[in-house]
Amino acid sequence: MLSSYTLVLCYAFEFVRFVVELGMCMYILVFELKLLNVYLESTMYVYRNVLSDPQKRAVYDQYGEEGLKGQVPPPGAGGFSGMSTDGGSTTFRFNPRNADDIFSEFFGFQSPFGGMGDMGGSRGGPGGHFPRSMFGEDIFSQFRGAGGGEGSASMPPRKAAAIERALPCSLEDLYKGTTKKMKISRDATDATGRPTTVEEILTIEIKPGWKKGTKITFPEKGNEQRGVIPSDLVFIVDEKPHAVFKRDGNDLVITQKVSLAEALTGYTTQITTLDGRSLTIPITSVISPTYEEVVKGEGMPIPKEPSKKGNLRVKFNIKFPTRLTSEQKTGMKRLLTSS
């Protein structure tokens, strides 16, 4: 059995280990907060002094931080050593401090938390047994490099919601097909990054047989915004009411008024089609209130089968007499009874 002295030593050892681990955690937390502060300072610098200035912004977009430091860019990128404004030479400095240097300044010795498991390159020199950062070469490299520097990465831009607009079409347009031109204007940015308005004419080919609700999409024709993919512009076919015909799927429906005598004895109708042809349709059957005369192949074109069309359906509205004489009633009764 362990003595009381031994137990006390064990408890003391566990307590010391707990304190050391807690201290290391606090150590790391303070260090990372310091890193966050450096990154925020760098970001605010870029926002206040670079992105708000069109000239500096153009340099930053093209050359990244190296351009703002006035350094010559890599071969093939074109020479750059500052910019000239108002006849004078101005070199823009953007020098975010290294996190390990800040650690040394803050704690008085080199960071021991660099790259566990050989996650990044070592610094070299005396005491340089650890890489630069426990998170890799540079924890903030992914937030930099607007000019596409090594190790740069960014969140993929989101796409703006589609913009939908109605496209009114007559039944004749949808029967024969047509071309419509739509003028649009949208916000954009020019080569220097300044906002501008762009006007454009869009051509829409309406195919024969298209139906209400058909969508025509023009990709990325919406307003341009920084960090956002422009929205798609979507036109939705809307069918205008027609004075004569109604559409029912691929069929065309027309209603003709006939008298009771025509309904009983026969009727011939003349119909002008949507493409201007004249159809003569004889009705030899007795026309009842629910009767339909079907003319095959005279309806709307079928988009997936251009050589085929729906049907023309002729409905009838029978006009009954408001009064009959006694002789007419007797005669009608005799005729209908004998049949």
N, C-alpha and C positions, 0 to 999 in steps of 0.2 A: 504494500500500500504506500502511495506517495505521501511524503511528509508535508506538513503545512507550509514549510519554507519552499518546497518544490512547486506546490500549487500556486503560491503567491508569485513565483518567478514566471510560471506559465501564463497566468492572467496578465502580469505586467508586460510580457512579451507580446501577447495578443493585442493589448491596448496600444502599445507603441506601434505595432504594425498597422492598426486601424488608423491611428493619427497620421502616420506617414502616407497611407493611401489616400486619406481625406485631403491631406495637404497637396499631394500630387494632382488630385482632381481639381482642387481650387486653383492650383498653379496653371493647369491647362485651360481652365475656364477663363481666367484673367487674360491669358495670352490670346485666346481666340477672340475675346471681346476687343482686345487691342487691335487685332487684325481686322475685325469688322469695322472699327472706327476708322482705320486707314482706308479701307475700301470705300466707306461712305464719303470720306473727305475727297478721295479721288473722283468718285462719281459726281459729287457736287461741283468739283472743279470743272469737270467736263461739261456739265450742264450749264454752269454760269458763264464760263469763259470760252467754251468751244462751240457747243451746239447752238447757242444764241447768236453767234457771229457767223454769217453765211460763208465768209472766206475761210475762217478757221474750220468750220464744219466740213467744207469741201476738202481741205487738207486732211482732216481726221478720217473722213470716209475713204479717201484714196490711199493714204500712207499709214494710217493708224498713229500710235503714240510716237513712233520714230520720226514721223514727219513733223509732229508738233515739237519734238526736241530739236529740230533743225538738222537731223542727221540725214545723210544720203541714203535713199532707199536701195534695196537689193537691185542687182543688174537686171535690166529689162523693164524696171518699173519707172524709169525716167528720173532725171536728177532733181534734187530738191534740197535747198538749204535755207529754209525760212521763206518769208513772203515780203513783198514790197507793197507798202500802203502809203499813200500820199507822198510818193517820191522817195520815201525813206525805207530802209531795210529793217524788218522786225522779225526776230526769231522767237517762235512760240515754244515755251518750255512746259513740258508735262512729264513730271518725274515722280511717279508714285514710289514710296520707299519700300524696300524689301522687308518682308515680315520677320525674317531671321535677324536682320539688323535692328529692327525695333525691339525684338526680344532681348538682344544683347544690351541695348540701351536701357530697357526697362528693368531687367533683372540683374544686369551687371556681368553676365557670362553668356556663352553661346547656347542656343536652344538645344536641349537634349531630346526633343520630341520629333526629330526629322525622320521621316520615311522608314518606319519599322518594317522589316521584311524586305529591305531593298526596293522600296516603292518609288524612289527617285534617285537622281544623281547626287553624289557626295560633294561636299564643298571643298575638300582637300585642305592641306596645311595642318598645322598643329591643332589637335582637338577636333579635327574635321572627320570624325568617325561616323557621323550621321548625315543622311541626305538633308536637303534644304527644308523639307516640310513633311510632317507625318501624313499629309494628304496627297503627296505627289510633288512634282517640280514646283508648282505654284498654285496655291489653293484658289487664287482669284484669276488665274489665266483664262478661265472660261468666260469671265465677264468682260475681258478686254479683247483687243484685236478686232476692232471694227474693220480694220484693213486686212483681215484674214491672216493674222500672225499665227505662229506655231502654237498648237494647243488651244486655239480659240474655239469656242463653241457657243451656241446661243439657242434659246428656246425657239422651236419652229413657230413662225407667225401664224396667227389664227386667220380664218377667212371670214369676211363680213357676210351677214345674212343676205340671201338673194333678194333682189328687188323685182317685184312682179307688177306688170302693167297690162291692162285689158287691150286687146287688139280687135276693134269692131270690124266685122266683115259682113257684107250682104250675102244673101243666099246665092246670087249670081256669081259672086267672087268664089264661093266655096264649090260651086258647080263646075265652073270653067277653069278655075285657078287664076291667079293674078300675082303681080309684084307690088309690094308696098314699100315705101321708103319712109323711115322714121328719123327725125333729127333729134339728137340728144346733146346735152351739155353736161359735163362732169368736172369735178375738181381734180386737179393733178398737180405734179411738181415738175418744174423744168430742170434742165441740166445742172443749174446752180442750187437746186433745192428750194427755190422759191415757189409759193403756191400760184397756180394759174388755172384758167378755165379752158377746157378743150371742147370744141364742138365737132360732131361727127355725124355722118349720114349712114344709117344702118339699112341694108337691103334685106327684105323678108320675102321669100318665095312661098306663096300660098299654093299648096298642091290641091288639085281637084279631089273633092270628097272629104277634105279635112272637116272634123267635127268641132263643135263647141267644147272648149276645154283643152284643145291641143296646145302644147307648149313649145315655144321656140326660144332657145337659150343662146345668149351671147356671153361667153365666159369673160369674167373680169372687166366688165364695162362700167362698173360702179365707180364711186369716188375713191381716189387714192388717199390713204392715210399711212402715217409712219408706223411700221411694225404690223400692218394689217394687209392681208391679200384682198384686193378689190373684190366686191361682190359681183355675182353673175347678174345680168339683166335678162329677165324672163318675160316674154310676151305671151299672153294667153288668149287664144281665139275666142271671141264673143260673137255669137250669131245675131244679126239684126232681125227683127220681125219682118216678114214679107206680107205684102198686101193680098196675095193670091194663094200661095202655097204654104204648107206647114211641113216641117221635116220630122220624120219618125224613123230614127236610125238611118238606114240607107234608102228608105222609101220617101216619096213625096206624096202628100195628101192634099186634095182639092175638094171643095164642097160646091155643088151646083144646085141652083134652085129650079124646081120643076113644078108644073101644075099637076093636079090630080089626074086630069085627062092624059097628060104626057106620061105620067108614071104608069098608067094603066094601058095605054095604047102604043107606047114606044117613044123614043127620044134620041136625037142626035146632038152631041155636044161638040163644040170647037174649043180647043185649048191651045194657048200659046206657051211653048216650053221656055225654060230659063235661058236657053241659048237661041231663042228667037224663032224656032220652027213652029209650024201650025199642025196640030193633030186633029183629025176628024174621027170621033169615036161614036159609032151607032150603038144605041142601047135597045136591044130587042126583048129583053126579059122584063117582066112586070117589076116595077121598082117599089120595094117596100121601104119603110123608114130605116131599116138596118142594112139595106142592100149596098154592096160596094162593087164597082166595076174595076177590075185590075188590069192594067196595061203593063205587061212585063218589059223590063229593060228601059223604062223611061223615068227611072228615079235618079238618085244621086250616084255619082261614080264611087266605086269602092277603092280606097287608096292602095290597099295591098294587091288588088287585082284591077289595074287600070282599064282593062278591056271589058270589064263587067260593070253593070249598074243595078241599083235596086229597082223597085217597081213604082209605077204611078197608080195611086189608089183614088178613085173618084167616088166620093160620097154624095148623097142627095138630101136636100131639104125640100120636102113635099109641101106645097101650098094647098091647103084644103079650102073649099069655098065656105064663105061665112053664112050663106043662106041658099036654100033650094026651093023652087016652086013645087006645088003639089004634083004637077005633071012630071017634073024632073025627078022627084022622089019616086013616083010610080014607075017611070021608065028605068031608073037605076035599079030599083028593086027587081023589076022584071028581068033585066039583063043579068044581074048578078045571080038571081035565083035559077035562071035557066042554065047558067054555066055550071 
